[in-house]
Amino acid sequence: MLYYLLGIRSDKELLSHPKLGASWEGYVIEEALRAAEPEEYYFWGTHGGAEIGLLLSKDGKMVGVECKRVDAPKLTPSMRAAPSDLGLEKIVVVNPGERRYALAARVEALPLSLVARDDSLWR
C-alpha cells in the first residue's frame, strides 16, 4: 500500500525510489521480530554514526540484525566493531539475495527468505 500511495507503479520506479531502503528495513524488522520472538529488542547507535538497526535478546543471547537492500551486502565499520563492543553472538545482514554466507567472523549475510526458517537468526 505504501508504494501505491507513493505513486510507484513499476519495479523500475520502486528500485530507484528514495524510500526503498527505509521500507525494506521496516519490513525486515517486522519479519525478524515475528520469527525470532525476542524477549527484548533495541536499536543501537552512537554519536559517531555507528549503528545496528536491530538488536535481539533471547535466552541470554544477543544478535544484531542489519537490513541491506542489495544482493551482495558489504561489511561496514559498525558491523566489524559491534560483535565485540556489544557482546553479540553474531550479526546477520538480511538481504534479498538467495544464499547465506560469512562476511567476517560473527557476521553473515542472510537472505530474507531464510529469516523465518529454522531459527536462522539464532543459529
JOJO-V617758 format. One record per pair of residues at least 4 apart in sequence whose ideal C-beta (glycine too) atoms are under 6 Angstrom apart, sorted by the first residue. I is the first residue (numbers start at 0). J is the second residue. If there is no record, write none. Layout:
I & J
I & J
This chain:
1 & 22
2 & 7
7 & 12
7 & 13
7 & 16
8 & 12
18 & 22
20 & 68
23 & 68
24 & 66
27 & 31
27 & 66
27 & 93
28 & 53
30 & 114
31 & 35
31 & 64
31 & 114
34 & 114
34 & 115
35 & 55
35 & 120
37 & 55
37 & 56
37 & 57
38 & 56
38 & 57
39 & 56
40 & 55
41 & 54
43 & 51
43 & 54
44 & 50
45 & 49
49 & 77
50 & 77
51 & 63
51 & 81
52 & 65
52 & 66
53 & 64
54 & 63
55 & 62
56 & 61
60 & 88
61 & 87
62 & 88
62 & 89
62 & 120
63 & 81
63 & 87
63 & 90
64 & 91
65 & 92
66 & 93
67 & 72
67 & 92
67 & 94
70 & 96
72 & 92
72 & 94
72 & 108
74 & 78
74 & 102
74 & 103
77 & 81
78 & 90
78 & 106
80 & 84
81 & 85
81 & 87
82 & 87
82 & 105
89 & 105
90 & 106
91 & 107
91 & 109
91 & 120
92 & 108
93 & 109
93 & 111
94 & 108
95 & 111
96 & 110
97 & 110
99 & 109
100 & 108
101 & 107
102 & 106
102 & 108
109 & 113
113 & 119
114 & 119
118 & 122
